[in-house]
Amino acid sequence: MGRRDQKTDADKPVAAPHIPVLSAEVVDALQPVAGGVYVDGTFGAGGYSRKILEAADCTVLALDRDPAVRPAADALQARYPMRFKFMQARFAELEARVCDAGLSQVDGVALDVGVSSMQLDQPGRGFSFQADGPLDMRMGDTGPSAADAVNRLSEQVLADIIYYYGEERRARQIAARIVARRAEQPLTRTAELAALVAEIVRGAGRKHPATRTFQALRIFINDELRELYHALCAAERVLRPEGRLAVVSFHSLEDRLVKEFLVQRAGAQGAGSRHLPPVESDLPAPSFALLWRGAKKPGAEEAAANPRARSARLRAAARTAAPAWPDMHQPSRRPMPDPVADLLEEVQ
């Protein structure tokens, strides 16, 4: 990838059908500079890539596992032929794709975790309970679908998935109802599953009763938490000293993992307090320095304009000169169906 644009007739505004959440804050965290190289690990409609390219005369390598984003990537490639490159890949493959691009280190990594508006808005993808569609939920174009999971996994495994990945208190009842229903006829449509869950979950407030169950199945089918952890580790390895990592998440499981990873890598655990001396630790030297405490949230104006932004959280850190930590130092987390790969084998 080169550093500068070639002026072409394609240098026209590219339509942005979906609004990137906290985009100004993400760009501010990354601090793009001329000549820098940045990775957009979750391209989607290209909102973050576009903002980064507009902020400085830099280069962006964008990744996305979803083949449906190709038209948006092609449009941005036409506008920035020498500064933008797209690869269809999972963000857990970030390190390998950086190497494929002929790079060893980068200046920044942006991750927008979870399902995209593009995926939610297409009933045929099966992510949403708001419109009927096939019970799919795959972010890519391979692997088992949500229909495979609900029709072939055991009642216990389904209950664990819905409880741990969806934090749904009625998980056992929902799993039992799914197994009873599929004995009569396979569940193949989103509307069927949403109606079944609504028979059990009552009083969900503003949330649809099936929200947590759909979230759980989507996270399981796409192995999202494991993917996120490996993406964070990959970013740690490819970021140059003082390089920036910015991560936007939308629900508590994602945000908790990102928080624990960055807090641990920043050496904040065992740091002591003004009342107690620092606690000695055998952990490696901090590989990140937090850019701010806690998470940034969308302002009232952005939340009002984009309801899906309301639950967004942004965390960011700068890479230190210390070596990346070994993978064995995974942040502690609640027990979940593990390993997910073994469970996925049951539906293949």
Secondary structure by P-SEA (a helix, b strand, c coil): cccccccccccccccccccccaaaaaaaaacccccbbbbccccccaaaaaaaaaaccbbbbbbbccccaaaaaaaaaaaccccbbbbbccccaaaaaaaaaccccccbbbbbcccccccccccccccccccccccccccccccccaaaaaacccaaaaaaaaaaaacccaaaaaaaaaaaaaaacccccaaaaaaaaaaccccccccccaaaaaaaaaaaaaaaaaaaaaaaaaaaacccccbbbbbbbccaaaaaaaaaaaaaaacccccccccccbbbbccccccbbbccccbbbbcaaaaaaccccccbbbbbbbbcccccccccccccccccccaaaaaaaaac
